[in-house]
Amino acid sequence: MSVAKAKKARPEAPKIPVAEFRKRREKLLAGMVPNSIAILPAASPVRRNRDTEYPYRQDSDFVYLTGFGEAEAILVLVPGREHGESILFCRERDPEYEQWNGRLVGPEAAVEDYLLDDAFPIADVDEILPGLIEGRQRVYTSMGLDEKFDRQLMEWVNQIRSKVRSGAHPPGEFVALQHGLHDLRLYKSAAEVKVMRRAARISAEAHIRAMQTCKPGLHEYDLEAEIQAHCMRQGARFQAYPAIVGGGSNACILHYIDNMAKLKSGDLVLIDAGCELDHYASDITRTFPVNGRFSKAQQALYEVVLAAQEAAIAESRPEQHWNHPHEAAVTVLTQGLVDLGLLSGEVNELIETQAYRPFYMHRTGHWLGLDVHDVGEYKVGGEWRVLEPGMVYTVEPGLYVSPDDDSVAAKWRGIGIRIEDDVLITAKGHEVLTADVPKSVSEIEALMAGRQ
């Protein structure tokens, strides 16, 4: 994608229609047993230092079911409730608060704007919610994720228990809400895919800008700044995760985020970065030469990783199981390590003994969605999950040769390479959402040759 295209006026960011949030709640309600209740709190603000908080980001499960972006809120789902099954507790409108911090939705507007059945002030939750819980046999909740809310929930339950002699009926069972909810989140709707395509496109343009900007003498944070600036100009204010910009041997540190070192001619730089748009993540990794030209050793390792990624993507289609892409990548990587002399032996035996692990110590991908490492089981009934249309995941093989590994030739040491794309499973196969970023040696070198 050219810089000229990237400079065009950005299109309006796609949004999830509010009716879709209602459909999600209906699906979750349909999977709940009779005489039950689901209770889900909004994310709590997180203090950064003293009296300053990090920018607020809503809990992914909460936003998936509501689209509601405020703190101090609780969603309650009660199947079969006569006065409405979807209930929200949220903050009331407060002119003084809003003068300082921005507009609140309030209970009345929440019903209309978010298609909820009922809404109450959060200040009344202690008075109202125990009555909704009372008489319900099963409570679906996310125990263990928010200690403060867990205590609050048990206080409500204990309040009911204290009235047993008066005929009150406390719940008899607590069930993890995530089991059914996270299975729903695994399958992306057309609206979700539209948002994720846009996020992927923005991040792809950002990676291209980083390649075009890169030159010896810059610092890792200079490339990080290019990535973030482009994403923000396109309406994606936040990154989906802290960017990794590792030059030279820093690329061998899988979760390197210092991003402070000077970039040197003759080194590779690995960038793992992706924006978040309307709460949906993108996730791209590219590795390229700081001076624009791969050395022979760098190119040799790079082409093994690229071949492994292409093999894994080729296995990304319906009816394949989750582990097939990983198996394909491991086979290519191991063969490549043997061909280049970093390993010796018979490939199948090396794979069986995981002899490749010193050079490739992570898996080939993860689910992607509202979280960069998104929810969803990888195994069902002890077997690898079968891939189905609507699933989105990353494909990201790599090779990392420690600078201290004296068991290999010096020319390989300190080279770290990862190539990552976001892949949507479709009815006919797959779609690579991040395909706009160059990744062949010739494409990368041609793009970087045009740097100013």
Summary of the structure (lengths in Angstrom):
residues: 452
radius of gyration: 25.0
end to end distance: 16.5
largest distance: 81.2
contacts: 1478
relative contact order: 0.11
helix: 39%
strand: 18%
